[in-house]
Amino acid sequence: MAKSRDRIWDEWRELVNMTPKELEKWLTTDESKSVGDTEGDGDGESTGHYSGRQILKIKDTKKADLSDDQWDWMNKVTGYVKRHCAQGGPQEDVEHSSWRYSLMNWGHDPLKEDGCHGG
């Protein structure tokens, strides 16, 4: 059974804990560009970095104006964040880990108070 949009919205609001300003700044860093799988058109951008750009577009769109593709992407983002948070991350130096950097590309900082590592 597919998730309802209400559930996707609630999970999105809970799990995407970076503000647009934080995410936009993060996406310009070398650390952001250093992690993730590259797919698609060969431009070298990772899937996660692409996701961060899509998240910014979604956050700039009113809920009532979200497209079906954006709802699908929001569901993909929340699934990714839940799976990676469940992994627990590294035991040491979480702050500078590829695990954290990857999650941040998907709009979730695990070190924030409401993050999966609890800050």
C-alpha positions, -999 to +999 in steps of 0.1 A: +000+000+000+014+034-010+019+061+017-006+088+019+006+123+011-003+133+047+022+107+059+049+117+034+044+154+045+047+145+082+078+124+076+094+151+054+088+177+080+104+155+107+134+142+088+144+170+065+159+191+094+181+215+074+168+249+065+170+259+029+198+283+038+218+256+056+213+231+027+222+256+000+254+266+018+262+229+025+258+220-012+286+244-022+312+227+000+338+202-012+326+178+015+291+178+000+306+170-035+329+144-021+303+117-013+277+096-030+272+075-061+272+093-095+246+082-120+228+095-150+241+120-175+278+118-166+281+153-152+298+139-121+271+151-097+262+125-070+227+113-065+227+129-031+239+162-043+212+162-070+187+153-042+198+184-022+190+206-052+156+190-056+149+194-019+156+232-022+131+234-051+105+215-030+111+237+000+105+267-022+071+253-034+038+256-015+024+223-004-007+227-026+015+233-056+038+203-053+038+181-084+034+143-083+072+140-091+080+162-061+058+141-038+076+110-051+109+126-044+099+136-009+090+099-003+124+088-017+142+113+006+124+102+038+131+066+029+168+073+024+171+092+056+153+065+076+175+037+062+207+056+068+198+067+103+190+031+111+226+022+102+237+042+132+267+058+116+303+055+126+314+051+162+340+079+160+341+113+144+306+113+131+309+151+124+335+145+097+321+112+083+310+104+048+279+090+065+269+124+078+279+142+046+257+119+026+227+124+049+233+162+047+231+160+009+196+146+015+186+174+038+192+157+072+220+167+096+222+137+121+240+159+146+212+184+150+191+180+182+163+165+161+187+144+141+192+106+142+224+111+163+206+136+186+233+163+186 
